[in-house]
Amino acid sequence: MEDFEKILKNTETACLLCERKFSHEEMIEIIKTDNDLEKQICILRLDEVKNQGEADLLVYNLTNHHGIIREAAALKINELVKRPENAVFFQTKQILLTFLDAVIDINPNICRLIIEILPFVENKAFFFENLYQKAVEIIQDAKTMNRRKSGYVYSRKVFKIFWYLEAAAELGCFEDKKAVFSIIKSTFDFEDYTIREKCAKLVKIFPDTPENIKSALAGDENYFVRRILCA
């Protein structure tokens, strides 16, 4: 009964907040607070960021917060970065490193929302360099683990590799060809087919993949892997 009353009260509060008119400055101040309900609504109602500090504040809420806040921040960042007048504020190295953390959020919706805006990143080489360092380490760890004994730990690593590969493909930065090939070489024969599928997506757009790797993926036993290169 107490839970129901709490849900009802929160719903009423949310409705009132949605109807209330906030100035831009009021919303920014609420986003600085720890009130998740008010913060979530103000993040979603934000129309723009006017300076670097406001962009930093929004990105700050993208990690190390409750799920509803992280997802709201990801949704709003996705929207704002696609506008040139706002995108300029989301290019600092610290913000890009936070985006990299969000790429492997436990919530797949957040992963997708941030990966979708990677083409708008200006310093793609910096982003890829840091992605590569993290990906290589976790790929090596996963390939040496016993997947049956490791259970959740192994599954979590595979989850991260999956999204790192997706991010690398969406970013499309091939300046460091050796690093790109290193990722491909270490995942094209990965035991989990979802990793091979994402590797195939990267292979399809990377012009320097050896033919033997392309052939291996094109003839993979799994249909979802094969269709990437055969489409």
C-alpha positions as CSV (number, residue, x, y, z in Angstrom):
1,M,0.0,0.0,0.0
2,E,2.8,2.4,0.9
3,D,4.5,1.7,-2.5
4,F,1.3,2.4,-4.4
5,E,0.8,5.7,-2.5
6,K,4.4,6.6,-3.3
7,I,4.0,5.8,-7.0
8,L,0.7,7.8,-7.1
9,K,2.4,10.8,-5.4
10,N,5.3,10.7,-7.8
11,T,3.0,10.5,-10.7
12,E,1.0,13.5,-9.5
13,T,4.2,15.4,-8.9
14,A,5.5,14.5,-12.4
15,C,2.3,15.7,-14.0
16,L,2.5,19.0,-12.1
17,L,6.1,19.5,-13.1
18,C,5.3,18.8,-16.8
19,E,2.7,21.5,-16.8
20,R,4.8,24.0,-14.9
21,K,6.7,26.5,-17.0
22,F,10.4,26.7,-16.2
23,S,13.0,29.3,-17.4
24,H,16.2,27.9,-18.9
25,E,18.1,29.0,-15.8
26,E,15.6,27.3,-13.4
27,M,16.0,24.0,-15.3
28,I,19.8,24.2,-15.1
29,E,19.6,24.8,-11.3
30,I,17.3,21.8,-10.9
31,I,19.6,19.6,-12.9
32,K,22.3,20.4,-10.4
33,T,20.2,18.9,-7.6
34,D,19.8,15.3,-6.4
35,N,16.0,15.2,-6.9
36,D,15.7,12.5,-9.6
37,L,12.1,13.2,-10.4
38,E,12.5,16.9,-11.0
39,K,15.9,16.5,-12.6
40,Q,14.7,13.9,-15.1
41,I,11.8,16.2,-16.3
42,C,14.1,19.2,-16.6
43,I,16.7,17.3,-18.5
44,L,14.1,16.1,-21.0
45,R,12.6,19.6,-21.3
46,L,15.9,21.3,-21.9
47,D,15.9,23.0,-25.4
48,E,19.6,23.9,-25.6
49,V,22.9,24.4,-23.8
50,K,24.1,27.9,-23.8
51,N,27.7,27.4,-22.8
52,Q,30.4,24.8,-22.0
53,G,29.4,24.6,-18.3
54,E,25.8,23.6,-19.2
55,A,27.1,20.9,-21.6
56,D,29.4,19.6,-18.9
57,L,26.6,19.5,-16.4
58,L,24.4,17.5,-18.8
59,V,27.2,15.0,-19.6
60,Y,28.0,14.7,-15.8
61,N,24.5,13.1,-15.5
62,L,25.3,10.6,-18.2
63,T,27.3,8.3,-15.8
64,N,27.3,7.4,-12.1
65,H,23.6,8.4,-11.6
66,H,20.4,6.4,-11.4
67,G,19.2,4.8,-14.6
68,I,16.4,7.2,-15.2
69,I,18.8,10.1,-15.1
70,R,21.4,8.5,-17.3
71,E,18.9,7.6,-19.9
72,A,17.3,11.0,-19.9
73,A,20.8,12.6,-20.2
74,A,21.6,10.3,-23.1
75,L,18.4,11.1,-24.9
76,K,18.9,14.8,-24.5
77,I,22.6,14.7,-25.5
78,N,21.6,12.7,-28.6
79,E,19.1,15.4,-29.5
80,L,21.4,18.4,-28.9
81,V,24.6,17.1,-30.5
82,K,22.8,16.8,-33.8
83,R,22.4,20.6,-33.8
84,P,25.5,22.4,-34.9
85,E,24.9,25.3,-32.5
86,N,24.9,22.9,-29.6
87,A,27.4,20.3,-30.9
88,V,30.3,22.6,-30.4
89,F,30.0,22.3,-26.6
90,F,30.2,18.5,-26.6
91,Q,33.7,18.1,-28.1
92,T,36.1,18.3,-25.1
93,K,38.3,15.4,-24.3
94,Q,36.7,14.9,-20.9
95,I,33.2,14.7,-22.5
96,L,34.5,12.2,-25.1
97,L,35.9,10.0,-22.4
98,T,32.5,10.1,-20.7
99,F,30.8,9.2,-23.9
100,L,33.2,6.2,-24.1
101,D,32.0,5.1,-20.6
102,A,28.4,5.5,-21.7
103,V,29.0,3.3,-24.8
104,I,29.1,0.3,-22.4
105,D,26.4,1.4,-20.0
106,I,24.5,-1.5,-18.6
107,N,21.4,0.0,-20.2
108,P,21.5,-0.8,-24.0
109,N,19.3,2.2,-24.7
110,I,22.0,4.5,-23.4
111,C,24.6,2.6,-25.5
112,R,22.6,3.1,-28.7
113,L,21.8,6.8,-28.0
114,I,25.5,7.7,-27.5
115,I,26.8,5.5,-30.3
116,E,24.4,7.1,-32.7
117,I,26.1,10.5,-32.2
118,L,29.7,9.4,-32.7
119,P,29.7,10.6,-36.3
120,F,29.3,14.1,-34.8
121,V,32.5,13.7,-32.8
122,E,35.2,16.0,-34.2
123,N,38.3,14.4,-32.6
124,K,37.6,10.9,-33.8
125,A,41.2,9.9,-33.5
126,F,41.3,10.6,-29.8
127,F,38.0,8.8,-29.2
128,F,39.2,5.7,-31.2
129,E,42.6,5.7,-29.4
130,N,40.9,5.4,-26.0
131,L,38.3,2.9,-27.3
132,Y,41.1,0.7,-28.7
133,Q,43.0,0.6,-25.4
134,K,39.9,-0.4,-23.5
135,A,38.7,-2.9,-26.1
136,V,42.0,-4.7,-26.5
137,E,42.4,-5.3,-22.8
138,I,38.9,-6.6,-22.4
139,I,39.0,-8.8,-25.5
140,Q,42.2,-10.5,-24.2
141,D,40.6,-11.0,-20.8
142,A,37.5,-12.6,-22.3
143,K,39.3,-14.9,-24.6
144,T,41.4,-16.4,-21.8
145,M,38.4,-16.9,-19.5
146,N,36.3,-20.1,-19.0
147,R,32.9,-18.9,-20.0
148,R,31.1,-21.6,-18.0
149,K,33.0,-21.0,-14.8
150,S,33.1,-17.2,-15.1
151,G,29.3,-16.8,-15.7
152,Y,28.2,-13.2,-15.3
153,V,31.7,-11.8,-15.4
154,Y,32.3,-13.3,-18.8
155,S,28.9,-12.2,-20.1
156,R,29.5,-8.6,-19.0
157,K,32.8,-8.6,-20.8
158,V,31.2,-9.9,-24.0
159,F,28.5,-7.2,-23.6
160,K,31.2,-4.5,-23.5
161,I,33.1,-5.9,-26.5
162,F,29.8,-6.0,-28.4
163,W,29.3,-2.3,-27.9
164,Y,32.9,-1.3,-28.4
165,L,32.8,-3.0,-31.8
166,E,29.5,-1.2,-32.6
167,A,31.0,2.1,-31.6
168,A,34.1,1.5,-33.7
169,A,32.0,0.8,-36.7
170,E,29.8,3.8,-36.2
171,L,32.7,6.1,-35.5
172,G,34.4,5.0,-38.8
173,C,37.8,6.3,-37.9
174,F,40.5,4.3,-39.7
175,E,43.6,6.6,-39.3
176,D,45.3,3.9,-37.1
177,K,44.9,1.0,-39.5
178,K,47.1,-1.3,-37.4
179,A,44.8,-0.7,-34.4
180,V,41.6,-1.3,-36.4
181,F,43.0,-4.5,-37.8
182,S,44.1,-5.6,-34.3
183,I,40.5,-5.4,-33.1
184,I,39.3,-7.3,-36.2
185,K,41.9,-10.0,-35.9
186,S,41.1,-10.7,-32.3
187,T,37.3,-10.9,-32.7
188,F,36.5,-12.4,-36.2
189,D,36.8,-15.9,-34.7
190,F,35.4,-15.1,-31.3
191,E,33.3,-17.9,-29.7
192,D,30.2,-15.8,-29.2
193,Y,28.5,-15.2,-32.6
194,T,27.2,-11.7,-31.6
195,I,30.9,-10.5,-31.4
196,R,31.6,-12.0,-34.8
197,E,28.5,-10.3,-36.1
198,K,29.7,-6.9,-34.9
199,C,33.2,-7.6,-36.2
200,A,31.7,-8.3,-39.6
201,K,30.1,-4.9,-39.5
202,L,33.4,-3.3,-38.9
203,V,35.1,-5.5,-41.6
204,K,32.5,-4.4,-44.1
205,I,33.5,-0.8,-43.9
206,F,37.3,-1.2,-43.2
207,P,39.0,-1.2,-46.6
208,D,42.2,-3.1,-45.5
209,T,40.7,-6.3,-44.1
210,P,42.6,-9.3,-45.5
211,E,40.5,-11.5,-47.8
212,N,40.9,-14.6,-45.5
213,I,39.1,-12.8,-42.7
214,K,36.4,-11.6,-45.0
215,S,35.9,-15.1,-46.4
216,A,35.8,-16.6,-42.9
217,L,33.0,-14.2,-41.8
218,A,31.1,-14.5,-45.1
219,G,31.1,-18.3,-44.6
220,D,30.4,-18.2,-40.9
221,E,28.2,-20.9,-39.5
222,N,25.8,-18.3,-38.1
223,Y,23.3,-16.6,-40.5
224,F,23.4,-13.3,-38.7
225,V,27.2,-13.1,-39.2
226,R,27.0,-14.1,-42.8
227,R,24.3,-11.7,-43.8
228,I,26.4,-8.7,-42.8
229,L,29.0,-9.3,-45.6
230,C,26.6,-10.9,-48.0
231,A,24.0,-8.2,-48.0
